[in-house]
Amino acid sequence: YSGYDAATIDRLDGFYGQVDRRLNELVADAVVGPKVLDFGCGYGSLTELLREKGFDALGIDLLASQVEAGTRRFP
C-alpha cells in the first residue's frame, strides 16, 4: 500500500473491503466472454479479481489518481 494514507488502508482492509470483495464476486460470476473493460475501476479491485479468475481485464477511470493507485496496488 505504498503511497496510501492510513484512512484509505483501513478502508480497503476493513469492512468496506469485505463488502467490495463480495460485490465483485457477484459481478465476476455474471461476466460473459473472455475480455472485460472495467469502466470506473477506482482502486482496481474488480479488475484484479477478474484477472485472478482468468479474464483478460482492463480497468479505466477518469481520475488519474485512481488509476495510479490501482496500478501500484495491483502491478
DRENLUMLO-700233 format. One record per residue (C-alpha): residue number from 1; x, y, z; residue in one letter. Coordinates in nm, 2 decimals, decimal comma, always signed. Layout:
BEGIN
 num     xx     yy     zz residuo
 NUM      X      Y      Z       A
...
//
This chain:
BEGIN
 num     xx     yy     zz residuo
   1  +0,00  +0,00  +0,00       Y
   2  +0,29  +0,23  -0,06       S
   3  +0,15  +0,58  -0,11       G
   4  -0,18  +0,53  +0,06       Y
   5  -0,28  +0,73  +0,37       D
   6  -0,38  +0,54  +0,68       A
   7  -0,75  +0,61  +0,64       A
   8  -0,75  +0,46  +0,29       T
   9  -0,56  +0,15  +0,40       I
  10  -0,81  +0,10  +0,69       D
  11  -1,10  +0,13  +0,45       R
  12  -0,96  -0,11  +0,19       L
  13  -0,87  -0,37  +0,46       D
  14  -1,17  -0,33  +0,67       G
  15  -1,55  -0,37  +0,63       F
  16  -1,56  -0,18  +0,30       Y
  17  -1,30  -0,42  +0,15       G
  18  -1,51  -0,72  +0,26       Q
  19  -1,82  -0,58  +0,10       V
  20  -1,63  -0,47  -0,21       D
  21  -1,50  -0,83  -0,25       R
  22  -1,85  -0,98  -0,22       R
  23  -2,00  -0,75  -0,47       L
  24  -1,70  -0,80  -0,71       N
  25  -1,76  -1,18  -0,68       E
  26  -2,12  -1,13  -0,79       L
  27  -2,01  -0,92  -1,09       V
  28  -1,74  -1,17  -1,19       A
  29  -1,99  -1,45  -1,18       D
  30  -2,21  -1,27  -1,43       A
  31  -1,93  -1,19  -1,68       V
  32  -1,98  -1,34  -2,03       V
  33  -1,68  -1,37  -2,26       G
  34  -1,30  -1,36  -2,20       P
  35  -1,24  -0,99  -2,22       K
  36  -1,37  -0,72  -1,98       V
  37  -1,34  -0,35  -1,97       L
  38  -1,40  -0,21  -1,62       D
  39  -1,53  +0,15  -1,65       F
  40  -1,47  +0,35  -1,34       G
  41  -1,23  +0,09  -1,19       C
  42  -1,13  +0,31  -0,89       G
  43  -0,86  +0,13  -0,70       Y
  44  -0,88  -0,17  -0,94       G
  45  -1,01  -0,44  -0,71       S
  46  -1,27  -0,57  -0,96       L
  47  -1,02  -0,57  -1,24       T
  48  -0,77  -0,77  -1,03       E
  49  -1,03  -1,02  -0,92       L
  50  -1,13  -1,07  -1,29       L
  51  -0,77  -1,13  -1,38       R
  52  -0,73  -1,38  -1,09       E
  53  -1,03  -1,57  -1,24       K
  54  -0,87  -1,58  -1,58       G
  55  -1,03  -1,30  -1,76       F
  56  -0,84  -1,05  -1,99       D
  57  -0,95  -0,75  -1,78       A
  58  -0,85  -0,38  -1,82       L
  59  -0,96  -0,11  -1,58       G
  60  -1,01  +0,26  -1,68       I
  61  -1,10  +0,56  -1,46       D
  62  -1,15  +0,93  -1,52       L
  63  -0,94  +1,01  -1,21       L
  64  -0,57  +0,97  -1,28       A
  65  -0,50  +0,93  -0,91       S
  66  -0,73  +0,63  -0,90       Q
  67  -0,55  +0,47  -1,20       V
  68  -0,21  +0,54  -1,04       E
  69  -0,33  +0,39  -0,71       A
  70  -0,47  +0,08  -0,87       G
  71  -0,16  +0,03  -1,08       T
  72  +0,05  +0,05  -0,76       R
  73  -0,18  -0,18  -0,57       R
  74  -0,21  -0,44  -0,84       F
  75  +0,10  -0,42  -1,06       P
//
